[in-house]
Amino acid sequence: MTKLSNIPTHPEQLLRWWHQHQTQWLTDEADAIRNGLLQDLFAIRRQLELVTGGESAGLATVEQLYGALERLGDQLSSPYLKESLPLALQHALNAWPPKVNLKVDLPTHWSAEPIETVSLLISIIDHVGQTLAASSILPQGCKVQLADDGGAKRLTLNVSSDRDLPSALTDLCKAEDWLNHLATFEVLTQGKASCNCDRTALVWQLVW
């Protein structure tokens, strides 16, 4: 029997490897959709337009399929995952409920991040957005800020109101799924997640 050597044995090392592996696999699958199926559908759509003059039930079906595949690709992996963390965050925030009073402070320039780090931060943003979408009452204000002070990178989510926050948000602070998200962030990035919570304000801060 051949003995394996030079492999990570610490659980955190293995978890980081697995997350990196899964993120790359999902990114490759999303790229295959964008660069393959979507391009083929675009060509079919163009052919139908030329044949029917733009009026065809088949054309509408192709457009629906195109939109569904595009959304699937975005769900698998952000189209900006490799390009820029600020762009990936902005793209994810566009999916938040439109009625949310959202202020965004994202820098124009940002150093390259590992795609697994970007993916993890996007999943956290998506989780908050889904919580807001499920809430019958929205907070008065939400602010998302990304900053780099040279010594640490910092993503801050600030939710505030002049009255009691929706229970969906205050309950999120104690929800096992959310706490697991934050704990996973700490393990995979070797960073730190913190939360300050009271009846009218929530501040989550992710530092790495």
C-alpha angles and dihedrals in degrees: 000000000000113000115225116230138177092032125131112260102174111098092229092053091050092048092051090049092049093049091049091048094049093045091052092048093051090046091052091049091050091048089051090055094046097043097036120024096028092049090050092049091048089054091049090048091052092049091051091050091054093047099043102029091243096302113106139118087221090057091055090050091051090050090052091050090048092053093046093050092046090053091047091053091050091050092052094048136349112256087228096049094112096032109056140338093220091052092046090050092048091050091051092047090054086070092059116107107285092228092064111110093230128180118189127198108185125155120240093225125045133166117249116278128200108262091236090060092049091047092052093049090048091052089055092049090048091051092055090046092052090050091052091048090054093049119097090206122047125209117250095243143014127185128188117192131181119193142166116202093182094256100056140010116231136195114190127190114192121186119181144168138171089235136039112310119242112277089236088068099041090046089052090068089064100034114120093222092054094045089051089053091054094043090050089051090055093048097045098042098028083230134126132256122197136177132199113192137178135149096282106026141042125189121184118185127190116192126184 
